[in-house]
Amino acid sequence: MSESQLRDALRQMLAVLEEERQALAGLDLDAIVGTTFDKDRLCGALDTLGAIHLDEECRSMLDAARRQNEVNRQVRNIIAANVTRRLNALTGSPQLYRIPPGYAMAGR
C-alpha cells in the first residue's frame, strides 16, 4: 500500500467512524451494522500495509481514528448497559451477568 492509498484508507476510516457515531446517537441498527462492515473492510485494507514510514499527517489521522473508535466503543457500552438496566427493570429480574469486584482493576 502506498502512502496515498494509506491516506485514502485513513480518511475513509475517519468518515466511517463518524457515521458510526451518528448511527449510535440515532440508535440506527442498520447503519450501525453497515459501519461495522465498512470498518472491517478498511481494517483488512490497512492490514496489507506492512512496514511503511508514516508521515505526520498519517500519524495524526491514525491518532484521531483511535480516539474516535474508543469514544464509539464507550458509547456502545453505555447503550448496552442502559438496555440491560431497562430490561431488568421491566422483567423484575436481577442482572444475569455481574462483573466480579476488582475485575475492572485487573485490566489496568
SULZIFEN-V827607 format. One line per field, one symbol per residue. burial: I if it has 24 or more other C-alpha atoms within 12 Angstrom, else O. Layout:
BEGIN
burial: ???
END
This chain:
BEGIN
burial: OOOOOIIOIIIIIIOIIIIIIOOIOOOOOOOIOOIIOIIOOIOOOIOOOOOOOOOOOIOOIIOOIOOIIOOIOOOIOOOOOOOOOOOOOOOOOOOOOOOOOOOOOOOO
END
